[in-house]
């Protein structure tokens, strides 16, 4: 079993990479996704 704290850090850094990709690929769509994610969190 993974340590929850460590897994959370991995997920967080992965999410940053995803957002960096979105920002590069489609700047117009990125803010919409960011709003959706902030609602989930």
C-alpha positions in Angstrom: 0.0 0.0 0.0 1.2 3.5 -0.8 1.7 6.1 1.9 -1.2 8.5 1.5 0.9 11.6 2.0 3.5 10.6 -0.5 0.8 9.6 -3.0 -0.8 13.0 -2.6 2.4 14.7 -3.5 2.8 12.6 -6.6 -0.7 13.4 -7.7 -0.2 17.1 -7.0 3.0 17.2 -9.1 1.4 15.2 -11.9 -1.5 17.6 -11.9 0.9 20.6 -12.3 2.4 18.8 -15.3 -1.1 18.3 -16.8 -2.0 22.0 -16.3 1.3 23.1 -17.8 0.4 20.9 -20.8 -3.0 22.4 -21.1 -1.7 25.9 -20.8 0.7 25.3 -23.6 -1.7 23.4 -25.9 -4.8 25.4 -25.4 -4.6 28.6 -23.4 -8.3 29.4 -24.0 -9.6 26.1 -22.5 -7.2 26.0 -19.5 -9.0 28.5 -17.3 -12.3 26.5 -17.7 -10.6 23.3 -16.6 -9.0 25.2 -13.7 -12.4 26.4 -12.5 -13.8 22.9 -12.7 -10.9 21.4 -10.7 -11.1 24.1 -8.0 -14.7 23.2 -7.5 -13.7 19.5 -7.0 -11.1 20.4 -4.5 
